[in-house]
Amino acid sequence: MTSQVVENVLQALMAGLLAGAIYGLMCVGLGLIFGVMRVINFAQGDFMMLGMYAGYYLFLSAGIQTTFGSVIGPYVAILLSGPLLFLFGFWIHKLLISRVTGRRTAQLDGEGHFAQLILTLGVALVLQNGGLIVFGSVLASIRTPLSSSAWEVGPLWNDLISVFINKARGIAAIISIAAMVGLTALITRTRMGKALRAAADNPVAATYMGIDIDKSHRLAFGLGAAVTAVAGGLLATNYPFHPYIGIDYVIVMYAGVVLGGMGSITGAFWGGMTIGLVQQLSTLVLPTQLQNAAIFVVFLLIIFLRPQGFFGHVVERT
Amino acid sequence: MPMLLRALAPTLIAAAVYACLALFVTNSYYQLTLTLVLVWAGFGLSWNLLSGYTGLVSFGHAAFFGLGAYTTALGQIYFDITPWLLIPAAAIVGGVAGLLVGFPTFRLRGHYFALAMLAYPLALLYVFEWLGYQELTLPIKRDNPFAYMQFSDPRVYTLVALVMLLGIVAITRAVERSRFGMALVAIKQNEAAAEAAGIDTLAWKLRSIALSGAIAGAIGAFYAVVLLVVTPQSVFGMLVSAQALTVSMFGGVGSVWGPLIGAAVLIPVAEVLNAELSARLPGIQGVIFGVAIITVILVAPEGVFWKVRDRWMKRRAGAVPAPAAASSQHHVIAFAAAQAKSTVRPERRDGKVLLSVKGLSKSFGGLKAVQNVGFEIHEGMILGIIGPNGAGKTTLFNLLNGFSLPNTGEVLLDGENMVGRKPHELCQAGVGRTFQVMRPFTRMSVRDNVRVGAYVRAASEDEARGLANDAVERVGLVAAADKVAAELTTKELRLMEFARARGQAAAFATRRDAGRPWSWRS
């Protein structure tokens, strides 16, 4: 009996860590956009949805399945969806978002931000419902034979306990962590990363140092879309998806970003990880339908109790 | 009251025309569209009452709408209560939900507020799904349809909706014209200044969200009665919250006409497209709303109503030459003279002590900004505080008017320690404040700017108006009184801020007989 409980807890913990790694990467995409631009992007969940469909169609119709086979193929397709969504994000920013953000509004508080919020809400509505028209409402998934097999850890503790790790989820988590490490290197080591961080820190001072703020924002927006899209593709190897999936995950992403402290990239990753753990561990005590409600409650609690997040700090100006 | 009636006249005419139109439409689908236009207009107005006037964008108005809809559905299914009673009940549920949501959420600002509001309806959506209310159908009452609001003639629904909408318009109008509306607009334009002008911002925001939630609840309840089917997605979904926001943004926020225009234009378009194309293009309604939002934000971020109005006002202003600026110049000089006179007035050290500051200190980390400051201000005294940059003058003023808390020391006002009081409470006690960086309510006229301050003391609307006019006259801004604050020169702004502080203070003098009150200038 006790061993059964321990096994359930360990299994949920493992599931939480695996889901958390993907959520973490997803949150990093949003955290990047928010950190650099201070824009709340409601369409981030729909960028993820586009990433899922991009991976899906690349895998099925761009000859990737025949070239790389059905084990490696999905991952190639998913990684290729990144650059596609980068371009998409880049152009969305150039055509729409840059009209209401950037140098002109960097200093503004209050009303200046509402335009951004509402604009991205409009983009989200178009993408969701446009997605419904283009892709249809049938559930899709990026199928890989790995999602139906698992590694077994154990048996442990006198052969009573063994934990199963789904192979597809395990690989997705590993790729997420690798992508996270690569992104951190990009942000901290390269010239572009430094420009992004400078633009995030103080847009006006960055302008004086010869950094093109609008270009930095565009790069951050594209990069954020790409990262979230890859995370979405990885998620799609385990979970079926539909055009409206974005709205569920946009809350997950914001919960993670707020938890990690708005503006911190590593914070966003750990925030996403925490959300994954909360979601999976909540299944031990709550019915599965309330999983998402649990996330919202945790999200509200975080906002109320520690709005600066775990890694952020309060900056208040009069 | 007759003034309110005159203000409502254009609305009543529009309503009469709409009712006539509705009576001639026999196609039941088009009639439903006519009803829905009114429903979404009412919902937009409820959103507008909170977000339009206070500027706090709510992405979660579906929470109130959905609770109202479920109140009606559950009440009728399980307790067999008539919607005539359930709609008011839903309004109460919505209002209470507004208070419950508002109380914790108003501590948040900007982005955080918007995100938190988004979470409420979505959490409720999952809770109602879990409770097993995936699809509730209201029972059909064939024996007594009227008692259960189940009219065989769909035109009656439109008329009922029209009456409800008129009620909501009247409420919005009444709010707009009272100190309630003034307080909300002041909060939107500058919360710190509003607080310093004596407005209890939290209390007004709570009143606003309670009223807004109540209206949304009632509208949601009526929506359930019209459609007869309630699902979590159709009442708590993202599209519902977005609908309120879209019709208001499209028409223009912060005005009664905005949501009405928005709903009248967008809803029929979306419904017709939905009817014609939804079989082939299932999400077309959402796409239209999305495109509408994007277009409005890029082309006319203030909304159709304001765009048209601004253009019209400009044309009218072009025809009538603006009053000469010279007269206001004259008044400014007069004021300067008066001010100079008051400073040479003999100082009375023996007067009653109004304000006494003892051992006041404030440090930020290692920086000691204000250290052990103490002084007394007697009745009739003017005290200037001077010092080089970084001496801590502004910090001292912030401590005195409650924007920040001192580490040690006390501030005694009429012998009472005021440390720890909020700015608006201090303001009510007689501490006015103007700012180094001026904080006008830019879209309000000079007179209204001053009126906001006067509400602190004035018992009635008329008294506030009187006090404001008085203060405007005293600082010599009569010529500019009807200008919008955004058009003023720096000097005029400074005078206006002084009048605003004086408007409160004058009331202080008349009510408390405490001699000449004073205000701070930082």
Interface residues (C-beta under 8 A of the other chain):
Chain A: I40 L96 R99 V100 D109 G110 E111 H113 F114 A115 L117 I118 L119 L121 G122 V123 A124 L125 V126 L127 Q128 N129 G130 G131 L132 I133 S137 P243 I247 I251 Y254 V258 M262 P287 Q289 L290 N292 A293 F296 V297 F299 L300 I303 F304 P307 T318
Chain B: G55 V57 F59 P104 R107 L108 G110 H111 Y112 A114 L115 A116 L118 A119 Y120 L122 A123 Y126 V127 E129 W130 A192 M238 L239 A242 L245 M249 L281 P282 G283 I284 Q285 G286 V287 F289 G290 V291 A292 I293 I294 I297 L298 P301 N398 F403 S404
